[in-house]
Amino acid sequence: MTRQRWTSRAVFILAALGSAVGLGNLWRFPYLAGKYGGGAFLIPYLIALVLVGVPMLILELAVGQKMQQGAVGSYTKLHPRFVGLGILALISSFIIVSYYAVVMAWSLVYLLASLKMNWSGDAEGYFYQEVLQTSNGIEQLGGINLSIFLSLLFVWFSVYFCVWQGTKSVGKVVKYSVPLPVILMSLLLIRAVTLPGFLQGWEMYLQPNWVALLNPEVWTAACSQIFYSLSLAFGIMVAYGSYKDRDDDITQDAWITALLDSGTSIFAGFVVFGVLGYMAWKIGTPLKDLAASGPGLAFVVFPEAISLMPLSKIFSILFFLMLFLLGIDSAFSMVAALNAAIADKYKHISLAQISLGFCLLLAIAGAIYTTRAGLYFLDLVDHFVTSYNLLLIGICQSILVGWVYGAEKMRRYINQVSHWQIGKWWNIAIKYIIPLALVTLLVTQFIQDIKTPYEGYPTWALGIGWTIALLPLLIFLWLLLKDKNKIISIEEQ
């Protein structure tokens, strides 16, 4: 069978950008900028983009394009003992997308509720009590929340028809799903600048607090934001790269994707802080308190801010439609990475069947997050899988390409097919800078979790979190150290 191909370079860029630009661009980047020095945060953010984000994105695209397989097959070709690295990446993607889709389900609930906007005046109570119907703790499961569960089924119905034909269906979807959120974001920005108080919001967003640069936590936050925002360590970019021709440009595509993703984050900051500036002016709440709301920014603070606007119902519909579209590209990209691994191994199974199987499994796996305790499980699982699994994958990728396969060998291939040549700085980044940065993040997080149990969850719940983090790692280590009857030599593929 001939491997699927992107219909054009533009479609590939849109698909890669759709995967990279997600819900975190809209709320996490502006939140971090507000928390860590405003405009000064851009300095560590851009440094992390150049030294960590772009080199790692180039690595993943190059591995997939050169080996012409998904994560499992590509890492196995680089060295057979690293088959577990691809499995680790895909297990992590499966776990993450199972709850990421639930956040999209929340967006759908709010989209439908925008016609009435019942959260006006008490957005926090509406979110936790009316929408999520949150129980008093993680130990109180409380049964399935039907409205969220039905919305989740619709999400997976939508995802299936995005990926069931592979690059063909993905290519059709991203032509609309990637530019449309930017258009909707632009409309929200135009509305924001017509409201009083928006300049105060922008001032907080852009005014640099240079003292913040002395705080190591700021640099850690910038590095982690770049790493997660570009969809690194999920196996996605490896799979997407494998659908390109072997001689397609790599470096330009990586830079274009990274710069557009970061540009979208910065642009989203103007939208968010413009609206928050108006809300602070309207209700007299300190802007700093609104900006520090973290994930609640999307479902508590922002809905409340929109409810204060003229034509609030229209802008509420635009906002939650934008959230859904931002989420769906990221969601189906993770499913596409899972599909690629199975399709590489079992060529007799159609992609439609593989897609259906994964969507059904993921809908079942996500059911736990639609219970009254779903928010607690989502928070717990997200913390451990993103704080440990993804960082470990990034470290292992750097070791595999930088030290086992050879960074210089991979760099020669990249330069052979790319118009923009990369120098030996890329070797240094892959072999030294990225592993050191990610190990620092990992160790810092581990020490913090040992000193202070995450969010005070009970021991059995934390045990679930540590199991999610450690079990895939143990599988990887077992496959890495497993004796081989015959050592397969590393060959130029």
HELIX and SHEET records of a PDB file:
HELIX    1   1 ARG A    9  ALA A   20  1                                  12    
HELIX    2   2 LEU A   23  LYS A   35  1                                  13    
HELIX    3   3 GLY A   38  PHE A   41  5                                   4    
HELIX    4   4 LEU A   42  ALA A   48  1                                   7    
HELIX    5   5 LEU A   49  GLY A   53  3                                   5    
HELIX    6   6 VAL A   54  MET A   67  1                                  14    
HELIX    7   7 ALA A   71  LEU A   78  1                                   8    
HELIX    8   8 PRO A   80  PHE A   82  5                                   3    
HELIX    9   9 VAL A   83  ALA A  113  1                                  31    
HELIX   10  10 ALA A  123  GLY A  125  1                                   3    
HELIX   11  11 TYR A  126  VAL A  131  3                                   6    
HELIX   12  12 LEU A  146  VAL A  163  1                                  18    
HELIX   13  13 THR A  167  SER A  177  1                                  11    
HELIX   14  14 PRO A  179  ALA A  192  1                                  14    
HELIX   15  15 PHE A  198  LEU A  206  1                                   9    
HELIX   16  16 TRP A  210  LEU A  214  5                                   5    
HELIX   17  17 PRO A  216  SER A  229  1                                  14    
HELIX   18  18 ILE A  236  SER A  242  1                                   7    
HELIX   19  19 THR A  251  ILE A  283  1                                  33    
HELIX   20  20 LEU A  287  ALA A  291  1                                   5    
HELIX   21  21 GLY A  296  GLY A  296  1                                   1    
HELIX   22  22 LEU A  297  VAL A  301  3                                   5    
HELIX   23  23 PHE A  302  SER A  307  1                                   6    
HELIX   24  24 SER A  312  LYS A  345  1                                  34    
HELIX   25  25 LEU A  351  ALA A  365  1                                  15    
HELIX   26  26 GLY A  366  THR A  370  5                                   5    
HELIX   27  27 GLY A  374  PHE A  384  1                                  11    
HELIX   28  28 VAL A  385  ASN A  389  3                                   5    
HELIX   29  29 LEU A  390  ILE A  399  1                                  10    
HELIX   30  30 LEU A  400  GLY A  406  3                                   7    
HELIX   31  31 ALA A  407  VAL A  417  1                                  11    
HELIX   32  32 TRP A  425  ILE A  428  1                                   4    
HELIX   33  33 ALA A  429  ILE A  433  3                                   5    
HELIX   34  34 ILE A  434  LYS A  451  1                                  18    
HELIX   35  35 TYR A  454  GLY A  456  5                                   3    
HELIX   36  36 THR A  459  LEU A  481  1                                  23    
END                                                                             
